[in-house]
Amino acid sequence: MESKQQKAISVLMLPYLAHGHVSPFYELAKKFSTKGFQIYLCSTPICLEPIRNNQNKLSSSNNIQLIDLQLPSSFHQELPPHYHSTKNLPSHLRNTLLAAFDASKPAFSDILKTLRPDLVIYDLFQPWAPEAAREQNIEAVLFLTSAAAQNMNFEMPVETESSKETMELLSKNSVSGMTFIQRFYQCVTSSSQLILVKTTREIQIKYYNDGSKPSLAVFSPLVLVGPLVHKPQDHDGDDDEKIMDWLSKKEPSSVVFVSFGSENYLSEEEMEEMADGLELSNVDFIWVVRFHGGSKVTSIHGALPRGFLERTNGRGLIVDWAPQAKILQHSSTGGFVSHCGWSSTLEAMVYGVPIIAIPMKLDQPINAKLVVDMGVGMEVPRKNKELAREEVASVIRRVVVEEEGKELRKTAKELSERLKKEEDEEFDEAMEKLVQLVT
């Protein structure tokens, strides 16, 4: 019989049911698979659908097997399968989704009994996952997809209606008898000997350079796994050609890419200010325009100010999806208007693109401050806490067109080179510590 040291180490990964969590878990899975680990990525079918569709284009699965986690059928009437993800989930169903996820522990336990992995890597809001693993004598480790999650105070430097709603959700909203913060701490204290964090040494030092922010390292050593940035491949999408051809016709560093992530939506007022700001800047742009599935808006044209598409024809490209990593690594891209979600922030840093920060909620204000502190971007100031077209236009021009943008680009390129050099070394160290944990 093979010993654990002789066979491939098997890891079952269980992200939270959000694209911003599933995506970095998948990137971590790909890194592990290149080292010979057998990976089981477990989530609901709707969360796994984009990965499954992409894997079907590949000749090899890279030792990654997708495992469907079925939420209990008792929730299906109120929560049909297409809502088994936070994407496009109506706000009144957020608690229902989390309750259904909690109720999937028996199904998850059955998956563990069948697969018998050596290790479970879980996310920050499901304390029942390490509990299920320990019940079967399986080690379990927490993976934080956001560096800001280490800040135990959940600071919100920018006070907006969205941030107030977020803090209300985290500290007061209770599901299955637990608030989000209580879930988080249970997950932290349940992690076996270490906590994985999606970040790098250089960023980690800058994030906590003043020593005033408490770190989760008081519970378990933090093990950095690197930026885990998506590396674009030719097979990534058949719809890329039009966008990339358009971008290739532009001058170097002349285009600003605008995207607020997969689960952030501008209000009607913010949409108008953003559009007018882009128009005022006179800078070429690619803008990923999204509106919530429950919105009254039914088309991109209806979401934008009247005449905007006609007035910006030729210098603006409006899309509902874009290959973000490909765009960020293209030589024509000179700036990234971003909500500063952690994955987007790291992508911009790794590809050396200055950030025009417009944070909205959760860790985004903290990430935006980091971007400014590291000299790789500027934040758009708000007027009376509201987005203003003049400020949007001004910061875009300062970053992409004016002289001070040259220094930002220089600093961003230098950071990019350092992060790329450190990436493999940091991941190898993390992998060795996980191997020691399970062997």
N, C-alpha and C positions, 0 to 999 in steps of 0.2 A: 504494500500500500504506500502511496506517495505521502511524504510528510508535507507539512504546510510550507516548509522552506523550499521544497522541490517543485511544487505546483504553482501555477499563477495565483497570485493573491486576488481574491474576488471582493469587490466593493459594491454595495448597494447605496445609491444616492437618492435622497428624497428632498427635492426643493419645495419651497412654498409655491402655491398655485398662481404665480405671476410671471410674466415673460421676463421681467427684470431679475428674477431669481432663477428661473429655469435656464436662461441663456448662460450665465456664468457657471452654473453647475455642469452644463453640457461642455463648456470650454475646459473646465477642470477634468471632466471625464475623458475628453480627447487627449489631454496631456498625460493622464494616467495610462490610457490605452497604448500610447507610444512606448511606454516603459514595460509593457507586457502584462499589465493588470487586466483582469476580466471585470468589466464594468456593467452594472445593471442600473440604468437610469429609470427611476420609477415616478410616474405622475399620472394625472388623468389623461384620457385619450386626446382631449381638445388641447391640452398643454403640449403634448408630445407630437401633435399633428405636423407642425412646421419642420421639426427635426426628422420625423419619419418620412415626410415627402422629400426632404433633401437627401436622406440616406439612400432612398430608392434610386437616386442618380449615381450612386457610388458603386464600384465593383467590390469594395471591401467595407465591412462594418467597423473596422478598427477595434475589434474586441468590445464594442459597445452594444448591449442588448437593451431595447426599450421595453419596459414593463408597465402595462396598464394597471393603474389603481382605480378601481370602480368605487365611486361614492355610493353610499347606501341607497337602494331604490326607493326607500320611504321618503327621500327628499326630492325625487324626480319631478313630481307634479309642480312644486314651487320652483325647483331648480333643475330645469332640463339640461341634458349633457352639454349643450353649447355654452352654458353658464358655469361650467366646472373650471373656470379660470377667472381671474380678476379683470381680464381684458374685456371691455364693453359690458362689464357687469353693472346693472343698475345699482345705485348706492343703497337702496333699501334691501338688497339681497346680500350685502357684504357679510353680515352676521350669519346669515343662513349658510353661505358657502363655508365659512370657518367652522360652523357647527357640523356640517356634513363631513368636512375634512377630519374633524375630531372623531366623528363616528366611524371613520374608515379604519380605525386602529385594528379591529379584528381581521379585516381583509389584508391589511399590511402585515400582521402577524402570520397569516397564512402564507403570504409571499416569502417571508423570512424562513418559514419552516420548509418550503419547497426549495428555495435557492441556497440556503445555508451559507450566506456570505461570511467572509472573515471580518468585515468591517461595515458599519453603516455610517454614512455621512449625511447629516440632517440639517435642516434650516432653522431659523430663529423663532418660529411661532408654533412649533408642534412638539411640545414636551413629551407627548405620548410616544413619539418615535424612538428616542433613546430608551424609554421605559420598555417598549416592546422588544427592543434588541437585547437589553439586559435580562429579560425574562427567558431568553434563549441563549444566554451566555455569549453574546456577540458584543464586541466593543463598538462604541458609538462616539462619533466626533462631530462637534458643531462646526459648520462652515459659514462664516459671515461674508456676505457678498458686498457689504458696504463697510468701509473703514470707519465711518462715523458711528456705526453701531457700538463701537468701543466706548463712546462717550456716554457714560451712564446717566447723564443729566438730560439727554435728548434736547440739547439746546436748539432754539429757533431764533437765530440772530435777526432775521427779517420777519417782522410781524405782519402777516397778511391774513385775510379771511381763511385761506387754504391752510396756513400753518396753525391757526386756532382750531380749525376743524380736525387737523391731524392730532394735535395734542389732546383734544377731547376724546378722539378715538383711542389713542394709546393709553391714556391714564384713567379714563372713566368707563368706557364702553366694555361691557363684560359679556363673554360668550363661554358657555359651559363652565360658568363660575370663575373665570379668569379674565383679567384685563390683558391687553397686549403686552404691557410692561411686565406683568407677572409671568406670562408665557415666556417672554424673553429671558428673564432671570432663571426660570426653571431650566430652560434649554442650556444656558451658560453653565449652571452648576451641575448639569448632568453629563457634560462633555468629558470624555476619558483622557485625562492627563494633558490635553492640549486643545487649542482652538485654532482652526484654520481661518486666515483672513486674506481677502483679495486685495492685496496692496504690495508695496515694495518698501525696502528699508529707507530709501531717500524720501519717499512720500510720508512714511510713518514718522520719521524724525521731524519733518516739517509740521506735520499735523499736531504733534504733541510736544513741540520744542519748548514751550514755556512751563511744562510740568504741572499746569493747573487743572488739566482735564484728567479725571480718574480713568484708569485703564482696566479692562477686563482681565489683564494679566494677573491681577490679585487672585483670581479664581484658578486660572490655568495658563501656562505659557502660551503666548501668541506665536503661531507659526505662519510666516508669510509665504504665500504661494505665487506671488507675482501678479501682474496686471490681468492675465488671462484674456487678452484681447483677441477678438476674432481675426483670423488670417484669411483674407479673401481668396477664393479659388475660382477658376474659370467656370466650374459647374454651379456656382452659387445661385445664379438666376438667369433665366432666359430673357427677362425684361430689362436687364441692365443696359443693353446696347444703346438704346436711344439716349439715355441719360449720360452715359459715358462719352458717346460721340459728341453730344452737345458741349460737355465739359472740356473735351479735348480741343475744341475750337477757340477756347478762351486763352487769354494771356496768363503767364505764370502768376500764381498767388493773387488773382484778380476776382475770384468768385467767393461769395460767402454761402456756406451751407447752413440751412435753418431747419432744425428738427427738435421737437420737445419730447421725444421718446414715445413709446407705444401706449402709455397709460396716463398721459398728461394732456389736458385739453384747454385751449385758450377760450375765455369767455368771448361773447360777441364784441364787447368793447375792446378787449385785448387783441382780438383778431384784427380789428380795424386799425388800432394803433400800430400793430406789427406791420401790417400791409403798408400803411402810410409812411412808417419809418423806413422800410425797404425802398419805397418809391423816392423818398426825400434823399436817401443816401446816394442815389445814382450809381450804386454798385451792383454788378451782376450777381444773381443769386439762384440757388436751387432751394425751394421751400417745400418741405413735407407737411401738407395741410391735413390734419385729422380732426374729426369731430365725433363726439360720443355717439354710440349706437342708439341711445335714447333721445338724441337731439332732434329738434324740429327741422334742422338743416338736412337736406337730402343729397346735396351735391357740393363739390368744391366751389363751383361757380357761385352757388347761393351763399357760401360761407364768407366770401370775400366782398369788399366794397365794390359798388357798381363802377364799372369802367376800369378797374384795376388791371385785369388781365390784358385788356387792349392797350393800356398806357405803358405796360411793362413788357409788351411782346418783344421778343428778341433778346432782352437782357435778363429775363426772369423765366424760370422753369418751375411750374407748379405740379406736384405729384402727390399721390396718396401713399406712396412707399418709395424708398430709395435704398440702394446698397451702401449703407453708411460707411463701412470700413473702406470700400473701394474709393468712395468720394474723398474721404479724409486723407488717403495716401496719394491722391492725384496731385500733380504739380500745379494745377490751375487753382486749387483750393487755397484761399488765403485766410480764411476765418471760419469759425463754427459758432453760430448762434445756438446756444444750448441751455436746457433747463438744469444742467449740471447733475444729472443722475450719475451715479458712481461709474457705471460701465462706460457711458458716453464720455465722461471726464477722462478716464484712463485711456480710452481709444484716441482721443485728441492728443493727449500727452505722448503716447507711444508713437503716433504718426506725425508729431511735431507741428500741430496746427493750433494757432492761438484761439482762445475761447472768448466769445462775447457772451457773458453769463447773464441769464435771466432765470434765476431760481424761482421755484413755485411752492414746494412743500417738502416734508420729510427731511432728509439729510442734505437737500440741494443747497440751501443757504450756506451751510457749513462748507460744502464742496466748492461753492463759488468763492468764498473767502480764501480757501486754500489756493485756488487758481490764481487769484490776484497776488497772494503772498509769495507764490513761487515765480512770479513774473512771467506767466505764460498766458495771461488774459486780463480782461477788464470786465467789471460788472456794470450793467446798465442801471444807473440810479433811477429810483422811482420818485414821482411827484405825488406827495400825499399818499404814499403806498401804492400808487397806481402806475401802470406802464404808460409812458408818454412817447409819442412818435418822434419828437425832436431829440430826445435822449437816445432812442434806438438808432436813429440815423447818425447822430454824432459819434457814438461809440463804434458803430460799424466802420465809419470813415476813418476814425483814429486808428483802428486795428488794421484795416485792409489797405487804405489809401495813403494816409499821412505818415510823416517821418517817424513818429514814435512806434508805429507798427513794425518797423524794421527791427527794432530792438526786441520786441515781443517775439517775432519770428525767429530771430537768432537764438534767444533763450529757449524757445520751444524746441528748436532743432537740436540744441545741445542736450536738453533733458531727454529727448527722444533717443539719442544715441546712447546715453548712459543707461536708460531703462532697458533697452534692447540687449545691452551687454550683460546686465545683471539678471535678466529674466530666467535663463536656464539654470544658473547657479542657485538662485533662490528656490526654484521648484525642486531641484534635485535634493536640496537640504530637507525640504518638507517631506518629500517622498521617503527619504531614509528614516525620518522620525516615525512615519506611519508604518513602515515595514517593521521597525523595532517594536511598535505597539502591538502588532498582531502575530509576531513570530516568537 
